[in-house]
Each structure stands twice: as C-alpha cells, then as structure tokens.
C-alpha cells in the first residue's frame, strides 16, 4: 500500500541509503561552522553557561523605553557588587588582545569581574547591545588616541558581539588604524592611533630609558586623524600615559624644551607643559574643521595603579577589590593631567559654541581611580614567555572594569537621542 507521500515513501531497500545520506548531512552541517571566522567564539555560549555570564537580552528590549535623569552626575559614585557580570568571556569574544586576556593567562581571582558603577543619586543601566546598535544605526564612531583607547574599542566590540560581529573594512594595512562595519545596522567603528594627538616623529627607537625618544610638535595636530574624522558622527579623544616618555618639544618648528632628553642647552620642561599644549592643539583642530558636524567627546585620563615601584622597577597592581571613594584620592601627576583636560575642554567647548560645534566630556577618571584590581598585572602572557617582562598596571583586563565605559557612552548617546526626539516634536 502506498503511503500518503506516494512514490517518495520509504521502502526497506531505500532505508540504508537514506540513513547514510542523513548521517553525511549531519556531519557536513556540523563542520561548516568551524570554518566561519566569526564562529570561533560562539555567541550562544552564554545560554549554555548561565553561571558564567548573564542571560541574553530579549528582542523586546531592543528599543529605548526609559529616559535617564539628565541632572544626575553619572561620573561620581561607587562600585557595587554585580553578580550578573561579566557579559562576555574570553571564549565568546575574538577581539581581546593577548596582553589583556587575563582569563587565558591564569589570573586566579575573579571578583574583579563582578562590579558595576553606581552613580550617586541615580542608577546607570547596564549596557544593552541591542539598544546601543539601534541608537547608532547609520552612524559612525572614531576613537583617537593611545592603546587605552584601543582597549575601549575592543571592550565595545566584545559587548556588541552578543548581537553581531563587525566586518573589517580597514583601508590601511597598519594595524594601528582599524575600521569595522556592523552591516545590519550600518554602524562604523574605527580607531586611529595617535598617542600624543599632535604631530610626532620618533627620533630614537631606544633612548636613555629604552622606550624611545619622540619629537613632539605641540602646535600641530596629527594629520593622521584630523584628515580622517570629518565624516564621523562621534569622535572620542584620549591621551595620557605616553607623555611620560622621553620627548623633545617643538613649537613654530623651534625646539622649546624637553623631558629627560639629556640634550645640552635644552631646557627641561614638565610633562604637564606638553600635555596642556597638545590637548589645546587637538581640540582647536576639531573646532577648525569646517565640515565636522559630529560630537567630539573628550574621555578623561584613566590613572595607572603601580605600587611598590615604578613600571620598570618592579611596580605591580595586585589588589583584588575596588577602593571605596573615601579610601583614595587623585593626586600628583594624575591630578594635574585630569585638571588640564577639564580646563582645555571648557575652553574648546566655549569656542565651539560660537562655531556650532558640539563637545561632551566623558569623565572616567574617578571611576577608574577606584579600580586598582582591574589591570592585567602579570597575567598578560605565560610566565615563561619571551617578552619584555613588566607588570601591566595601565591597560585593563577584558572582560573587566573598562566595560563600564560602554555604560557611560550609551547613557550619553541615549540622552542626546532623547533630546533630539523632543526637539522634533516641538
């Protein structure tokens, strides 16, 4: 008797052949993901290991529903315990650089992953990748500065990997200049390497401290980024730790001084001299860009946490818990660098108002001052690795405290979008 499917029904003679075809299909389908570059770190791992990272966001959370109070200072507060964190691991994100991959290289504690930033007087919602990508649809974001800025970009890529991986569309083979596209959302994310923000030339690759000697033209913004950012909707500037390196300072193409250069008849100037002039030059360059219609964001200095010595003299950052705000204070060189950034930002913001430019301050300094536990320390390589061995107390583990910068950034984007929507309704 013929089954309802007629001549395509299964007969005893066809059963072995069909069974073999089914087995072959299962094997092939199982192998295909192994060869897809974005499946090396499966994003669905979060649902299979709920104890490791938080539950995935649901589709109904993709649209912005809550307007955050704009009167709250989100940058002043404390770190509070967050059992839901982290929101990704080194197995679910391919973008983590080796020297920030603290999980891979055996960091024994994990409490540093379990904190979130709580502003005084309000809540700062945890970053939602669906909402973020919805807000930045058809927009672009560039991060300009040093490796801590690149650290921020990698954090953002890892957080967004819950929704989508970007496609590398870089037009420069130099790994220091990367550009990515989130194709579903037409969102471009880029990073431009410029650790001093001004025109720079390496005069000596070694130098007295074996960290190189740099000629800094403090009155000339670095064209590697100024010629590239005019079309971006958001540009985040950052710079800090590289100014501690040995440098020779130029203004009007004349040598005006240096820092630890040991050149006869050249005046020794403090780090803050170059730092202030570099930020003034960089921010003025943005104000002078006629076609830049986006928002310029100055991300403030993230202090290092070396204890027991300097970076090249055995200093380390071995703490395993955040400080409370009353347990430490910004001081010394870090305080001066922060003060300079805020002062130069205010000057540029006032000038920008007359030119129709938009500036925002992303003040991460206090939050990161309280996180001596979040650096890679010695967990950025294997113990017997043939690398320059020093403890990294400058960059941040991924996942880690730097993921909170996405919370800050998203809040800033949301309040801007909300205001724009209100303006359209008026």
N, C-alpha and C positions, 0 to 999 in steps of 0.2 A: 504494500500500500504506500502511496506517495504521501509524504508529509506536506504540511501547508506551504513549505518553501519550494515545492515542486522538484525539479531536476537538480537543485543545488543542495538537496538534503544529503546528510552524511551516511554513506554506506559503509559496511565493515571493511571493504577493500580500501576506501579512501582515508580511513581513520589514521593509520600510521603516517601517511604523507602530510595530512593536515596538522597532526601533532608536531611533526618535525618543523613545519613552517611556522607554527606558533612559537615554538622554542627559539627558532632563529630570530623571529621578530622581537621577542623579549630581550634577547642578548644584544641585538643591534641597538634597540632603543635605550638599553641600559648603558651602552658605551658612548653614545652620542654626546651626553653632557660633559664627559671627560675631556672632550676636545674643544669645548666652547670656552674661551678665555675668561668670561665673566662668571663661570660656574665653578671655578677653582675653590671659591669660598661660598658655599650655598647660603643664600639669604634665608632659606626656610629653616636653617639650623635653630633659629630662635624658638620655633614651635616644638622642636624635638628636644630642646634642652631648657625648659622653662625655669629651672633653678639657676641657670647661668645669666640669662638676660631677660629683660621684661617682655610681657606679651606684646604681640604686634599691634599696631594701630589698626582700627577698623575703617572701612570706607566712609562711614557716616561722619568721621572726624576730619575729613579732608577739607571742609570749608571752615572759614573763620566764623566763630559764633560769639566770641566774648571780646569785648573791648577792655583792654587793661587800663587801670587808672594812670593817667599821664602825669599826675602830680607826685607819684612815688619815685624816689631816687633808687633805681634798681641796682646801682653800683655800690651801695653801702649796706652791709648786712653781715651775716654769719653763714658758715657751712653747717648744714643739718643732715642728719642721717637719712639715707635714701636706700631702702632695701631692694628697690626695683632695679637699680643700676647694676652693671653697665648696660647700655642699649646696643652694644655690639661687642664682639671679641676679636682677637687676632685671627680667628678662624673664619670669621664672617666678613672680613674686610681685607682686600688686597692692597690697599693704598698705604699701609703703615710702613714707614721706613725702618730698616733694621735697628738703628740706634735708638728708636723709641718703642720697640716691641718688647716691653718689659715682661709680658706673659711668656713669650717664647724663650727668653733668656733666663728664666728661672727666678724671677722675683718671688720670694717666699710668702709675703703677706699680700692680702687682697682687700683690706679695709679701705685703702686709698681710692678704690673704685666706687665706694658706697656713700658718696656725699653729693648733695646738691646745694646750690646757692640760694639762700633765703634772704631777700632784702628786708630791711627794717620797715615795718608798716604795711607790707603787701606781699603777695606771692608772685613769683616768677615761674610761669608754667614751664614744664619740661618741653624741650624741643620736639615738635611734631613734624616729621619729614614730609608728610602729605600736605599739610598746611603750608609749610615753607615753600615747597615747589609750586604750589598753587599761587602763592603771593609773587614769586619771581618768574612766573610764566612770561615768556617773550622778553625777558630782561637779561642783564649781564652784570657780573661782579668780578672785579680785579683786585687782587691782593698784592700790594707793592711793598717790598722791604726785605727783611732778612729771613733766616731759617725758622725763626719762631712764627713768622707769618706763614711760611710754608707748612709748618706744624699745624697751624689753624686750618689751612685748606684741606690737609689730609684728614683732620678730625671731621670736617664738614662732609667730605666725601664718604667717610665711614658711616656717619649718621644718616646720610641720604641713601645709602646702599640698601636700606630697608625697603625703599621704593624702586630705585633704579640706579644702575651703574652708568657713568658717563662714557662717552666716546672721545678718545684722544684726537683732537683736531689741531694739534700744535703745528704752527708753520715755521718753527725754529727748531733745529736738531739739538740745540743746547737744552739740557735737562733743567736748567735754571729758569727757563721760560716755557711754561706749560699752559695749554688751553684745552678745556674739556667742554663737551656739549651734552646736556641732558635732552635727548632728542624728543621725547614725549612732551616735554614742557618748553622746548626751545629756549632753554636756560644755559647761558655760557658762564663758565667759571674759569678764571685764569690767574696765574701767579707770575710776577715779574721780579726777578732778583735784582735788588739794589740796596745792599745793607747800609749804605751811608746816605742814600737818597740823592746825593749830589754827584757830579762828575768825578770819577775816581780812576786812578791808574796805579797798578801795583808796581812800585819802584824796586822792590826787592822781595823775592819769594820767601826768603828766610828771615833775615834781620836779627837784631840782638836777642829777641825773645823767641825766635823760631816760629813766629806767627805772621811774618811778612811785614813790609813797610809800605804804606799807602800814601799817595799824593792826593789830597782832597781839595778840589776847587769849590770852596764853600759858597761861592756866589753863582754857581752854575748848576742848575738841576740836571739830573742824569737823564739824558735823552732816550735812554733805553726804555724808560717808562713814560716820560712826558709826551713822546711822539706816538704812543700807543693807546692812551686811555680816553681820548676824547669821545669815543662812541660808547663808553660804558655807562650803565645806569648807576652803579655804585663802585666806588674805589676806596679801599681800606689801606691807609698808610701806616707803617710801623717801622721803627728802627730803635736800636738801643745798644746791645752788647758789643757790636763791632767797634764802637767808638772808644773802647778801652784798648784797642790795638795801637801799635806804634804808627803814627801818621805825621805827615808834613802838610801844613795848611797853606793854601794859596787863596788870595783874593785879588781881583783885577790882574790875574796872571802873575802876581808878585808873591813871593814867599813871605808870609807874615809870622810864622812860628811853627811849632811842632809839639808833639807829645812824645817824650822819651826817645827822640830820634838821634841824640848824641852827635849832631852836626855842629861844628864850631860856628860861633857867631849867629846862631839861630835861637831866638827866644823860646823858652819853654812856656807853653800855654796849657791851661787845664782842659780836661775833657769837655767841660761844660761850654767852653768858648766855641768849639767846633759844633757841639750838639745844638746850641741855640741858633747858630747861623745856618746850619743845614736844614733845620725844620722851617726856619723863616723862608729860606730859598725855595724849599719844596712846596710849601703852602702857597707862596706867592706865585709859583709856576702854575698851580691849578687856577688861581684867580686870573691869571693872564691867558688861559686857554679859552679863546673866544667860542669855540664850538663844543666845549664841555658843558653839558646840560644836566649832568647827573648829580649825585650826592657824594661829597667827599667825607669820608669817615676817618678820623684820627684815632687809632687804637693805642691807648697809653701803655707805658712801659710795664713789662712783667718781670719783677725782680728775680734774680737768682738766689740760691739758698746754700752757698758754700759755708760749711762750719769746720773748724779745726784746721784751717789753712786756705790759701788761695787755690784757684782751679788747678794750677800746675805744681802745687806744693802739698798735695795730699788732702785738700779740702773735699768734704763729702756732704751728702744730704740724706742721712739715714733715718730720719724721723718717719713714723708710720701713721701719724694723725695730724689733722689740721690744727693750726692755732685758733684760739678764740681771739676776737678783735682786741681784747684788753691784755693779751699776752705778748704782743709785739707791736712795733711801730715802724713806719717808713722813716729812714734816716740816711744821713751821709749822701753818697753819690746818687743812690737810687731816688732819694727825695729831691735832689737837685734836678735830675733828669725829668722826673714827673712834673715838677714845678715849671720847668722850661716848656714842656709840651703843652701844658694847660695855658700858659701865658701866650705862646705863639698861636695856639688855636684861637684864642679870643681875638687876637689882632687880625688873623686871617678871616675869621667869621664876620667881624665888623666891616672889613674891606669888601668881603664877598657880598654882603647885603646890598651894597651900592651897585654891584655888578650883576645882581641876580643869581649869585652862586649860593649853593646850599652846603653847609658844613654841619657835621654831627660829631660829638665826642663819645667814643666807646671806652669808658673808663674801667679797665680791667685791673688796675693796679692794686687796689685794696684786696680784692678777692684773691688774686694770685699771691700777694704777700703772705696770706694766711695758709698757703699750701706747700710747706716745705716737704711734704710727703709725696708729692706728685711727680717728681723728676725721675729719669731713668737711673741715676747714680751709676752703679757698675753693671746694671742689667740691660745694657745696650749691645752686648756682644758676649760670646762664650768666654769663660775665664782664661783659656789658653789661646785666645785669638791673637793673631799677629797684627795688631792695630796699635795706634798711639793710645796708651792706657791712661785715661784720666776719668774721674767721675763726672758725669754729665748732670749738673745741677742748674742748667739753663733751659733746656728743652723739657717737654712734658710727655709722660707715658701716654700711649694710646691703646685702649681707652684710658681716660684719666681726667684730671681737673679742667684741661683745656676744652673739653667737650661743652663746658658751661658757656663758653663764648658763643656757641650757637644759640643758647637760650637768650643771651643778651642781644645778639644780632637779630634774631627773629622778633623779639619784642620791639626793637627799633623799627623793623620793617612793618610790623603789624600796625603800630600806632600811626606810622606815616600813611599806610594804605587807608586806615580808618578815617584819617583827616581828609584825605583826597576824596573818599566817597562822600563825606559830609559836604565838602565844598561843591561837589557836582549837584547835590540835591538842593542847594541854596539858590 
